Amino acid sequence: MGSISWIGFKDASRAECLDMLGMSPALRNERDPRFFLAELPTGWTILFSQDYAFASEKRLRSLSNGGAVLGLQASETVMCATTTLFDHGRQVWRVDYDCEFGHPEVAGTPPAEYRAIYERLTAEQEASDITDSEVDFIFETPIELALAVTGFRHDRSEFDWGAPAFHALQAPAAPRPGGLFAHLLGRRL
């Protein structure tokens, strides 16, 4: 998997998400699109990115002005994962796992499913530790919590409700520093 992030928008349509994000469907000949969007039957629309930093708290805060957004960042490379829910510009809860600490750090009040997920994964970790396994089950806590809330998990292709239909997106072009005149002259003003 490497490092990824995704943002879930509660009760927002594909068109509303595209408008919020300033994105559009990717051109057919676009190489290596960086973003993908799917509407789920669970009421969530998921924006997937290969960019770990994309689902930053700053971005989640700004995107949540119209309602609930959930962000997930996960890196198997360094074994860390974070799931955060923002609603109307305010962080409601956050579950952050870093293998250096061995247990999730929790801010706010996560959904009721959190306790059962954490206890199940802790039991699996304890059973695995008996056999000297190198697997870190507790890393899955934020990922499983995101699944429980949205019905989506980035490393699965099939769910109880079927397969998500992701569509590639084209991100808006970044403005050039210094404006058009400076760009034409080849220097910043």
C-alpha positions as CSV (number, residue, x, y, z in Angstrom):
1,M,0.0,0.0,0.0
2,G,2.7,2.6,0.9
3,S,1.1,5.9,1.9
4,I,-2.4,7.1,1.1
5,S,-5.2,9.3,2.3
6,W,-8.8,9.8,1.6
7,I,-11.6,12.1,2.6
8,G,-15.2,11.0,3.1
9,F,-18.0,13.6,2.6
10,K,-21.2,12.7,4.5
11,D,-24.4,13.2,2.4
12,A,-22.6,15.1,-0.3
13,S,-23.1,14.2,-4.0
14,R,-20.4,13.8,-6.5
15,A,-21.2,17.1,-8.1
16,E,-21.2,18.9,-4.7
17,C,-17.8,17.4,-3.9
18,L,-16.3,18.4,-7.2
19,D,-17.6,21.9,-6.7
20,M,-16.2,22.1,-3.1
21,L,-12.8,20.8,-4.3
22,G,-12.6,22.8,-7.5
23,M,-11.9,19.5,-9.4
24,S,-13.3,18.1,-12.6
25,P,-13.5,14.6,-14.2
26,A,-10.1,13.6,-15.6
27,L,-9.5,13.8,-19.3
28,R,-9.3,10.3,-20.9
29,N,-5.7,10.8,-22.0
30,E,-4.6,12.2,-18.6
31,R,-1.6,10.2,-17.3
32,D,-1.5,9.0,-13.7
33,P,-4.4,10.9,-12.2
34,R,-3.8,11.7,-8.5
35,F,-7.4,11.7,-7.2
36,F,-10.4,9.4,-7.5
37,L,-14.0,9.9,-6.4
38,A,-16.8,7.4,-5.7
39,E,-20.3,7.8,-4.3
40,L,-21.1,5.0,-1.8
41,P,-24.6,3.7,-1.0
42,T,-23.7,4.3,2.7
43,G,-24.3,8.1,2.2
44,W,-20.6,8.9,1.9
45,T,-18.7,10.1,-1.1
46,I,-15.0,9.2,-1.0
47,L,-12.1,11.2,-2.5
48,F,-9.0,8.9,-2.6
49,S,-5.5,10.2,-3.0
50,Q,-2.0,8.6,-3.1
51,D,-0.8,11.7,-1.3
52,Y,-0.6,11.0,2.5
53,A,-0.7,14.7,3.3
54,F,-3.8,15.4,1.3
55,A,-6.3,14.6,4.1
56,S,-4.6,17.2,6.4
57,E,-6.5,18.6,9.4
58,K,-6.4,22.1,7.8
59,R,-8.0,20.7,4.6
60,L,-10.6,18.7,6.6
61,R,-11.5,21.8,8.7
62,S,-12.1,23.9,5.6
63,L,-14.1,21.2,3.8
64,S,-16.3,20.6,6.8
65,N,-18.0,24.0,6.8
66,G,-21.0,22.5,5.1
67,G,-21.1,19.2,7.1
68,A,-19.3,16.2,8.3
69,V,-16.1,15.0,6.6
70,L,-13.9,12.1,7.7
71,G,-10.2,12.0,6.8
72,L,-8.0,8.9,6.9
73,Q,-4.2,9.0,6.5
74,A,-2.3,5.7,6.5
75,S,1.3,4.7,5.9
76,E,2.4,1.1,6.1
77,T,6.0,2.3,5.5
78,V,6.2,3.8,9.0
79,M,3.1,2.1,10.5
80,C,1.0,5.1,11.4
81,A,-2.6,5.8,10.7
82,T,-5.0,8.6,11.6
83,T,-8.8,9.0,11.3
84,T,-10.4,12.3,12.0
85,L,-13.9,13.6,11.9
86,F,-14.7,17.3,11.4
87,D,-18.1,18.9,11.3
88,H,-18.9,22.5,10.6
89,G,-15.2,23.6,10.9
90,R,-14.7,21.8,14.3
91,Q,-12.8,18.6,15.1
92,V,-15.2,16.2,16.7
93,W,-12.8,13.3,17.3
94,R,-9.5,11.9,16.2
95,V,-7.8,8.5,16.6
96,D,-4.1,8.5,15.8
97,Y,-1.9,5.4,15.8
98,D,1.9,5.5,15.6
99,C,3.8,2.2,16.1
100,E,6.4,4.0,18.2
101,F,3.8,4.4,21.0
102,G,2.0,1.0,20.5
103,H,-1.5,2.3,21.3
104,P,-3.9,4.8,19.7
105,E,-4.1,8.4,21.0
106,V,-7.7,9.6,21.1
107,A,-9.0,13.1,21.1
108,G,-12.7,13.9,21.5
109,T,-15.3,11.2,21.7
110,P,-15.0,8.7,18.8
111,P,-18.1,6.6,17.8
112,A,-19.1,3.7,20.0
113,E,-17.6,1.2,17.5
114,Y,-14.1,2.4,18.6
115,R,-14.0,0.5,21.9
116,A,-15.0,-2.8,20.3
117,I,-12.5,-2.4,17.4
118,Y,-9.6,-1.5,19.7
119,E,-10.4,-4.4,22.1
120,R,-10.6,-6.9,19.2
121,L,-7.3,-5.8,17.6
122,T,-5.6,-5.7,21.0
123,A,-6.7,-9.3,21.6
124,E,-5.4,-10.3,18.2
125,Q,-2.1,-8.5,18.9
126,E,-1.7,-10.3,22.3
127,A,-2.4,-13.7,20.6
128,S,0.1,-12.9,17.8
129,D,2.7,-11.8,20.3
130,I,2.7,-15.3,21.9
131,T,4.0,-16.7,18.6
132,D,6.5,-13.9,18.2
133,S,4.8,-12.5,15.2
134,E,6.0,-9.1,13.7
135,V,2.4,-8.1,12.7
136,D,1.1,-4.9,14.2
137,F,-2.7,-5.4,14.5
138,I,-3.3,-2.3,16.5
139,F,-2.2,-0.2,13.4
140,E,-5.5,-1.2,11.9
141,T,-7.6,0.6,14.6
142,P,-8.0,4.0,12.8
143,I,-8.6,2.2,9.4
144,E,-11.2,-0.2,10.9
145,L,-12.9,2.8,12.6
146,A,-13.1,4.7,9.2
147,L,-14.7,1.5,7.7
148,A,-17.2,1.3,10.6
149,V,-18.3,5.0,10.0
150,T,-18.3,5.2,6.2
151,G,-18.5,1.6,5.0
152,F,-15.3,2.0,3.0
153,R,-11.8,0.7,3.5
154,H,-9.1,1.7,1.0
155,D,-7.5,-1.7,0.6
156,R,-10.7,-3.7,-0.2
157,S,-12.3,-3.9,-3.5
158,E,-15.6,-5.6,-2.4
159,F,-18.0,-4.7,0.4
160,D,-21.4,-6.0,1.5
161,W,-23.0,-3.5,-0.8
162,G,-20.7,-4.2,-3.8
163,A,-17.6,-2.5,-5.3
164,P,-17.1,1.3,-5.3
165,A,-17.1,2.9,-8.7
166,F,-14.2,5.3,-8.6
167,H,-13.7,8.0,-11.3
168,A,-10.4,9.8,-11.9
169,L,-10.3,13.5,-11.2
170,Q,-8.3,16.4,-12.5
171,A,-7.1,18.7,-9.8
172,P,-7.2,22.5,-10.5
173,A,-4.0,24.0,-11.8
174,A,-2.0,25.8,-9.2
175,P,-1.7,29.5,-9.8
176,R,1.8,30.6,-10.8
177,P,3.6,32.9,-8.3
178,G,3.9,36.5,-9.5
179,G,1.0,36.3,-12.0
180,L,0.8,36.1,-15.7
181,F,3.1,39.1,-16.5
182,A,5.9,37.7,-14.3
183,H,5.5,34.3,-15.9
184,L,5.8,35.7,-19.4
185,L,9.0,37.5,-18.4
186,G,10.3,34.4,-16.7
187,R,10.7,36.0,-13.3
188,R,8.8,36.9,-10.1
189,L,8.0,40.5,-9.5
